[in-house]
Structures are given as C-alpha cells and as structure tokens.
Amino acid sequence: MKLDEMNYEQLKGHWGSLASKFLVGKTIKHVRYMEDDELEMMGWDKSNLVIFFDDGSHIFASMDDEGNDSGVLFTSDAHLDCIPSIMNYDKPFEERA
C-alpha cells in the first residue's frame, strides 16, 4: 500500500515499525550538540542534541519533517523535561542564518 493511501493508524504502524527496526537493540555510545559545520550543512540556526549509537548510526530532532530547523526532545525525566535547541548568540547578528 502506498503512503498516501494509508489512514492515520496505518501510517503510525508503518512509521512506528520502521523506527522500531532502526532503534530497538541499539546502545547509545555518546551524545553531543551539533557543531557549526553540521548546522551550516543543514541550513539551521540552532544546535540540538545528536544521539550516536554503537553501530555508527545517529539520530537528531528536526522541527518538522522537511528539516526546516532543529528540534527539541521531551523526556520522561522530572529533572530534564526538555532537551532544548540552542541559538548561538555569540555569533555577530549578520552571521546568523
């Protein structure tokens, strides 16, 4: 079945299955915020967390599925409910995208 023919529940099942195959069983090797060259490659203004796995793959959040800017991660930790994206205010204004 084509994606544009799927209903809401079918889409959740489809994308959930793909995400599960990608994520389940992996171990987080390290995390860091995106570097300036990575942000430039993405065309983003704000840095966000990248999660690296033991198999060499990685994942990071975007504000939308078109990759228009970085996104935040919400957690179930009462002391860290949101891992924010961070604007580099150290750069001169004219250098910010």
DOMI-810415 format. One record per residue (C-alpha): residue in three letters; x, y, z. Coordinates in steps of 0.05 Angstrom, whole numbers, plus 32768, in hexadecimal, padded with zeros to 4 digits. Example, Ala and Ser with C-alpha at 12.3 -4.5 7.8 and 13.67 -1.06 7.14 Angstrom:
2
R  residuo     u     v     w
R      ALA  80F6  7FA6  809C
R      SER  8111  7FEB  808F
This chain:
97
R  residuo     u     v     w
R      MET  8000  8000  8000
R      LYS  801A  8046  7FEF
R      LEU  8024  8078  8028
R      ASP  7FF1  80A8  800A
R      GLU  7FBD  8071  800D
R      MET  7FC8  8062  8057
R      ASN  7F9B  807C  808E
R      TYR  7FB5  8099  80D0
R      GLU  7FBB  8056  80F4
R      GLN  7FDC  8034  80B9
R      LEU  800F  806D  80B4
R      LYS  801E  8068  80FE
R      GLY  8028  801D  80F7
R      HIS  8054  8025  80B9
R      TRP  8082  805C  80D5
R      GLY  8082  803C  811A
R      SER  809A  7FFB  80FC
R      LEU  80D2  801D  80D6
R      ALA  80E7  8044  8114
R      SER  80E5  8005  813E
R      LYS  8112  7FE0  810C
R      PHE  8142  801B  810D
R      LEU  8144  8026  8159
R      VAL  8135  7FE7  8180
R      GLY  8172  7FC3  819A
R      LYS  81A3  7FFC  818D
R      THR  81CE  8018  81C4
R      ILE  81DC  8062  81CA
R      LYS  8227  806D  81C3
R      HIS  8228  80B9  81CF
R      VAL  8200  80F9  81C7
R      ARG  8214  8140  81B5
R      TYR  81F7  817F  8197
R      MET  81FF  818A  814D
R      GLU  823E  81AF  8136
R      ASP  823C  81EF  810E
R      ASP  8250  81CC  80CD
R      GLU  8217  819A  80D6
R      LEU  81E6  81D3  80E1
R      GLU  81FF  81F6  80A3
R      MET  81F6  81B6  807B
R      MET  81AE  81B0  8094
R      GLY  81A1  81FB  808B
R      TRP  818D  8200  80D4
R      ASP  8193  8239  8106
R      LYS  8190  8210  8146
R      SER  81B9  81D5  815F
R      ASN  8197  8199  817C
R      LEU  81AB  8156  819A
R      VAL  81C5  811E  816E
R      ILE  81C2  80D8  818B
R      PHE  81F7  80A8  8170
R      PHE  81EE  805D  8174
R      ASP  8221  8025  817A
R      ASP  8216  800F  8132
R      GLY  822B  8053  8116
R      SER  81E5  806C  8109
R      HIS  81C8  80AC  8128
R      ILE  8187  80D1  8132
R      PHE  8174  8119  813E
R      ALA  8133  8141  8141
R      SER  8118  8171  810E
R      MET  80E0  81A3  8117
R      ASP  80BA  8182  80DE
R      ASP  80C1  814B  80AA
R      GLU  80DD  817C  8077
R      GLY  811A  818B  80A2
R      ASN  810C  81D5  80A9
R      ASP  8133  81DD  80EA
R      SER  814A  81B6  8126
R      GLY  8118  819A  8158
R      VAL  8113  818B  81A2
R      LEU  810D  8148  81C5
R      PHE  80DB  813F  81FE
R      THR  80EC  810C  8233
R      SER  80CB  80E6  826C
R      ASP  80FF  80FF  829D
R      ALA  80E2  812E  82D1
R      HIS  8125  8154  82D4
R      LEU  812E  8159  8289
R      ASP  80EA  815E  8269
R      CYS  8105  817E  8229
R      ILE  8148  817B  8206
R      PRO  8148  81BE  81E1
R      SER  8164  81D6  81A0
R      ILE  8196  820F  81AB
R      MET  81A0  824E  8182
R      ASN  81E9  8265  817C
R      TYR  81E3  82AD  8195
R      ASP  822F  82B2  8197
R      LYS  8230  82BC  814C
R      PRO  8227  8302  8130
R      PHE  81DF  830E  811A
R      GLU  81F0  8312  80D0
R      GLU  8211  82CC  80D3
R      ARG  81D2  82AB  80EE
R      ALA  81A8  828A  80B9
